[in-house]
């Protein structure tokens, strides 16, 4: 598909961040933009599943939340459990005092992208595919324009470039922007540097409180954690469209893989996922009769992947190479999935960015020599917010990595046993539950 020779704003990447940036620009009644993506079709993988309260509010502010609200599961609580019993539960009801959307939405990322993409189409905007950016250089005739070249030889002249093209961002690389952990490289002996996620069905279908929709369950094990989120059969059509259809309930499972276990396969097979469940998962979904009176086994592996839990942030979120170049989403920052903050920060970044870009376009129309203070202010604020989220997710990850190994022979207790005891006691108090729900919601760090 051919691209126009000129546009004011070029959005590179049509994941949640790029789609939201386009929706936010359209909401600002600005339509001189093009959104491109490198792949022929949208992202079919499930990946992120949580849209927190602050992000639902942000999407509602640009009239982009209704489709998600109609399809997603509204979260009721987050639970921390051992393999056989509950340790702590934080309910989201207390958020009613702070938000019109006092809940997270549980919805697979590919469904989120589908809904946002459909909303964009209703506004007359189509994602242009497949177009991979391979070069950027300052225009010879206008120092505020960049000539962006694509793999197929096309060139488009632009004034603003929004890099929403993921952790391996071509825009960030070509612009010469560094990308590293703000605290330095992770230590190789970190037990939780790699994870596996999968969408599965079981035979027979498991039963028990942890299998009910609306709850995200985290099972802590010695130096490890396991995540379980029931989807019911709400997303079966979208999750199985590239594979075998099913009418059974689909469950998202996720597990940290200790370094001593080696590197997991790129797309872990069914047997690998079963072994993780039997080793680390809650009793109700294991095939071990000594743990589960009604053993269950993985029936269908719908999707699986591996990923690392490292953190990184771009040296700067705004620069110029002729055009203004601004990074959002994973192109600007990545961090562990602890707390489910990554996609949420990306979506909120994109909405704030669209407002900053439209303000700068308006200011430039009035004064062609306007400085970049508006864009720099946005970049500085979102960079600081990303650093805060990276610190928050690292704290949660460290909290989950405590082991049950005794401190010493004369002190028969461990960091994990103390953590569990404290959580069991504090979990009885409403104000503690409220604080946990507030921290996860993003309402205090939009």
Number of C-alpha atoms within 10 A of each C-alpha: 7 10 15 11 11 17 16 17 26 23 24 29 29 28 27 23 32 29 27 26 28 29 28 26 24 19 18 14 10 16 17 12 18 22 22 23 22 18 14 10 11 16 16 18 19 22 19 19 21 25 29 25 27 27 27 26 20 21 21 14 13 16 14 21 18 13 15 21 16 9 16 22 22 21 22 18 18 22 19 23 22 20 19 13 11 17 20 22 22 24 19 23 15 18 19 11 8 13 15 12 19 25 26 27 23 26 23 23 21 21 22 23 22 20 19 23 22 15 19 20 13 9 12 10 18 14 22 19 19 16 24 18 24 14 17 21 16 18 17 11 7 11 13 17 24 26 21 21 18 18 13 12 9 14 20 19 22 24 22 24 25 27 26 32 28 23 17 11 19 20 26 27 13 14 17 12 16 13 20 15 18 14 9 9 11 12 8 9 10 13 18 23 20 20 21 23 24 25 27 23 24 19 14 14 18 21 12 9 11 22 21 14 18 22 25 22 23 27 24 25 21 17 20 21 24 28 21 25 23 24 24 18 15 18 17 17 15 16 23 17 11 12 11 11 14 15 11 18 18 26 20 22 22 24 24 24 23 18 15 8 8 9 12 18 12 11 14 17 15 18 12 13 22 20 14 18 24 16 15 21 26 25 27 22 27 27 20 17 11 10 16 16 12 17 19 22 21 21 15 17 21 24 22 23 19 20 16 15 19 18 24 24 22 23 17 17 24 26 19 18 21 20 25 20 22 26 31 29 27 24 28 30 27 27 24 25 20 19 18 18 25 23 24 24 27 28 25 23 27 27 25 18 23 22 18 20 21 18 15 18 18 12 16 14 11 10 10 11 9 13 12 15 11 16 21 17 13 19 23 14 13 22 22 11 16 26 17 12 22 24 16 18 21 19 14 14 20 15 17 23 21 21 18 17 14 14 12 9 7 7 8 11 14 17 17 21 17 13 16 19 13 13 16 17 11 14 17 13 11 12 13 15 21 16 14 16 25 21 13 21 28 18 18 10 14 16
